[in-house]
């Protein structure tokens, strides 16, 4: 049976590999000043995406460049809502200047993970997003707190990861653990195939868990992102899974 999926990568994060990755993806989430990024890096990534017909989204995070947005910050609800709002608006203005439609919003790092399981964080994030009055999609994990909070306000796109392993509660294995990241292109493809064709993921404990997703992420800052993307795209063609 033919399947259509989106392949996304987080970009504009200072790695400098955007030119190589763009031909292999259909959407990208661009760092917008929280964990990385300024007008120059955002504009460069937006222009590359436009050139390759890749959909663009804002990638807001905790305002923490020092830790690349991968540590939780103790912000008030107002502070968190405001930084999410400001990052998205800044990105949107650049999209307008480059005459490209902003397609989605996807949180980054520690904020992505925390908003998936913590109601107060999800509320603050959602408040910041809704204040932008933008009609865009929200990339969220299946059955997450943020998804449940946002479903009546925004069109949701469920996201899963090719290059990260999962706990039994469908949260990502913490990066502090040795087995958090999938480094093998073959294993990344196997995880994608199982998620797309069976709507299941094998957790680190060996359990099969139901998961639903239509966009699948490979992290742009991992060492073998390009290798994984090339291998996965080749296998997708063989198995009638198409990128859209």
C-alpha positions as CSV (number, residue, x, y, z in Angstrom):
1,X,0.0,0.0,0.0
2,X,1.3,3.4,-1.0
3,X,2.1,5.8,1.9
4,X,2.9,9.5,2.0
5,X,4.9,11.0,4.8
6,X,6.8,14.2,5.6
7,X,10.5,14.1,6.4
8,X,11.7,17.0,8.5
9,X,15.0,18.2,9.9
10,X,15.9,20.9,12.4
11,X,18.1,23.5,10.7
12,X,19.7,26.9,11.1
13,X,21.5,25.7,14.2
14,X,25.1,26.6,13.2
15,X,26.0,23.2,11.7
16,X,26.3,24.5,8.2
17,X,24.9,21.4,6.5
18,X,21.6,22.9,5.2
19,X,22.7,22.9,1.5
20,X,23.4,19.1,1.7
21,X,20.3,18.2,3.6
22,X,17.6,20.2,1.8
23,X,17.3,17.9,-1.3
24,X,16.4,15.0,0.9
25,X,13.6,16.5,3.1
26,X,10.1,18.0,2.7
27,X,10.0,20.3,5.7
28,X,12.4,22.0,8.1
29,X,12.2,23.7,11.5
30,X,14.5,26.7,11.7
31,X,16.1,27.9,14.9
32,X,14.7,31.4,15.6
33,X,16.9,32.9,18.3
34,X,16.3,30.8,21.4
35,X,18.9,28.1,21.3
36,X,20.5,29.4,18.2
37,X,19.9,31.8,15.4
38,X,19.7,35.4,14.2
39,X,18.3,37.2,11.2
40,X,21.2,36.2,9.1
41,X,21.0,32.5,9.8
42,X,17.3,32.4,9.6
43,X,17.2,34.2,6.3
44,X,19.8,32.0,4.8
45,X,17.9,28.8,5.8
46,X,14.6,30.2,4.6
47,X,16.1,31.1,1.2
48,X,17.6,27.6,0.8
49,X,14.3,26.0,1.8
50,X,12.4,28.2,-0.8
51,X,14.9,27.2,-3.4
52,X,14.3,23.5,-2.7
53,X,10.6,23.7,-2.2
54,X,10.9,22.7,1.4
55,X,8.2,23.8,3.9
56,X,9.5,26.0,6.7
57,X,8.6,26.3,10.3
58,X,9.7,28.2,13.4
59,X,11.7,26.2,16.0
60,X,11.4,28.1,19.3
61,X,13.1,27.0,22.5
62,X,14.1,28.0,25.9
63,X,16.2,31.2,25.5
64,X,19.4,29.4,26.3
65,X,22.1,29.5,23.6
66,X,24.7,28.3,26.2
67,X,23.1,24.9,26.5
68,X,21.6,24.8,23.0
69,X,18.1,24.7,24.5
70,X,18.6,21.3,25.9
71,X,18.3,22.1,29.6
72,X,15.1,23.1,31.4
73,X,14.9,26.8,32.4
74,X,12.9,28.0,35.4
75,X,10.8,30.6,33.7
76,X,7.4,32.0,34.8
77,X,4.4,31.3,32.6
78,X,4.5,34.9,31.3
79,X,8.2,34.7,30.5
80,X,7.9,31.5,28.7
81,X,4.8,32.6,26.7
82,X,6.6,35.9,25.8
83,X,9.8,34.2,24.5
84,X,7.8,31.7,22.4
85,X,5.8,34.6,21.0
86,X,8.8,36.7,20.2
87,X,10.8,33.9,18.6
88,X,7.8,33.0,16.3
89,X,7.0,36.6,15.3
90,X,10.6,37.3,14.5
91,X,10.7,34.2,12.2
92,X,7.4,35.1,10.6
93,X,8.6,38.6,9.7
94,X,11.5,37.1,7.9
95,X,9.2,34.6,6.1
96,X,7.1,37.6,4.9
97,X,10.2,39.4,3.7
98,X,11.3,36.4,1.7
99,X,7.8,35.8,0.4
100,X,7.4,32.3,1.7
101,X,4.6,30.9,3.8
102,X,5.3,29.8,7.3
103,X,4.0,26.2,7.5
104,X,4.4,25.1,11.1
105,X,5.8,25.5,14.6
106,X,7.8,22.9,16.3
107,X,9.4,23.3,19.8
108,X,13.0,22.5,20.4
109,X,14.9,20.4,22.8
110,X,14.1,20.6,26.5
111,X,11.0,22.8,25.8
112,X,9.7,20.2,23.3
113,X,10.1,17.4,25.8
114,X,8.8,19.3,28.8
115,X,5.7,20.6,27.0
116,X,4.9,17.1,26.0
117,X,4.5,15.9,29.7
118,X,3.9,19.1,31.8
119,X,0.5,20.8,31.6
120,X,1.7,24.2,32.9
121,X,4.5,24.4,30.4
122,X,2.1,23.3,27.6
123,X,-0.4,26.0,28.6
124,X,2.4,28.7,28.6
125,X,3.6,27.6,25.2
126,X,0.2,27.5,23.7
127,X,-0.6,30.9,25.0
128,X,2.5,32.3,23.3
129,X,1.7,30.5,20.0
130,X,-2.0,31.6,20.0
131,X,-1.0,35.2,20.7
132,X,0.7,35.3,17.2
133,X,-2.7,34.8,15.5
134,X,-0.9,32.7,12.9
135,X,-2.8,30.0,11.0
136,X,0.0,27.4,11.0
137,X,0.3,23.7,11.9
138,X,1.9,22.5,15.2
139,X,4.3,19.6,15.1
140,X,3.7,17.6,18.3
141,X,4.3,14.0,19.7
142,X,1.3,11.7,19.5
143,X,-0.8,11.6,22.7
144,X,1.4,14.3,24.4
145,X,0.1,16.9,26.8
146,X,0.7,19.7,24.3
147,X,-1.2,17.8,21.7
148,X,-4.2,17.3,24.0
149,X,-4.1,21.0,25.0
150,X,-3.7,22.4,21.4
151,X,-6.1,20.1,19.5
152,X,-9.0,22.5,19.7
153,X,-7.0,25.5,18.7
154,X,-4.5,24.5,16.0
155,X,-4.1,21.9,13.3
156,X,-1.8,19.2,14.6
157,X,0.8,17.2,12.8
158,X,2.0,14.2,14.9
159,X,5.7,13.8,14.8
160,X,8.1,10.9,15.5
161,X,11.8,10.5,15.3
162,X,14.0,8.2,13.2
163,X,17.2,8.9,15.1
164,X,16.0,8.7,18.8
165,X,15.0,5.8,20.9
166,X,11.7,5.8,22.9
167,X,10.8,5.0,26.5
168,X,7.6,3.0,27.3
169,X,5.6,6.2,27.8
170,X,6.6,7.4,24.3
171,X,9.0,10.1,25.6
172,X,12.4,10.2,24.1
173,X,15.2,8.5,26.0
174,X,17.2,11.2,27.7
175,X,20.3,12.3,25.8
176,X,22.4,11.7,29.0
177,X,21.9,8.0,28.4
178,X,24.2,6.0,26.0
179,X,21.3,4.5,24.0
180,X,19.4,7.7,23.4
181,X,20.5,8.2,19.8
182,X,20.2,5.9,16.8
183,X,23.4,6.2,14.9
184,X,22.8,3.4,12.3
185,X,21.1,4.3,9.1
186,X,19.7,0.8,8.9
187,X,18.2,1.0,12.4
188,X,16.8,4.4,11.7
189,X,15.1,3.0,8.6
190,X,13.8,0.0,10.5
191,X,12.2,2.3,13.1
192,X,10.6,4.5,10.4
193,X,9.2,1.5,8.5
194,X,7.7,0.1,11.7
195,X,6.1,3.4,12.6
196,X,4.7,4.1,9.2
197,X,3.5,0.6,8.2
198,X,2.5,-0.7,11.6
199,X,1.9,2.4,13.7
200,X,4.2,0.9,16.3
201,X,7.6,1.7,17.9
202,X,9.9,-0.7,19.8
203,X,10.9,0.9,23.1
204,X,14.2,0.5,24.8
205,X,12.7,-2.1,27.0
206,X,11.6,-4.1,23.9
207,X,7.9,-3.4,24.2
208,X,5.8,-2.5,21.1
209,X,3.8,0.7,21.7
210,X,1.3,2.3,19.4
211,X,2.5,5.6,17.8
212,X,0.9,7.7,15.2
213,X,2.9,10.2,13.1
214,X,2.9,11.7,9.6
215,X,6.1,13.8,9.9
216,X,9.3,12.1,10.8
217,X,12.4,14.0,12.1
218,X,16.1,13.5,11.7
219,X,18.2,15.8,13.8
220,X,20.4,18.2,11.8
221,X,23.1,18.3,14.4
222,X,23.9,14.6,14.5
223,X,27.1,13.5,12.8
224,X,25.5,11.1,10.2
225,X,22.3,12.9,9.3
226,X,23.0,13.0,5.6
227,X,23.9,9.3,5.6
228,X,20.7,8.4,7.3
229,X,18.6,10.6,5.0
230,X,20.1,9.1,1.8
231,X,19.7,5.6,3.0
232,X,16.1,6.2,4.3
233,X,15.0,7.9,1.1
234,X,16.4,5.0,-1.0
235,X,14.5,2.4,1.1
236,X,11.4,4.5,1.0
237,X,11.3,4.3,-2.8
238,X,11.7,0.5,-2.7
239,X,8.9,0.2,-0.2
240,X,6.3,2.6,-1.8
241,X,6.7,5.2,0.9
242,X,6.7,8.6,-0.7
243,X,7.8,12.0,0.6
244,X,5.2,14.8,0.4
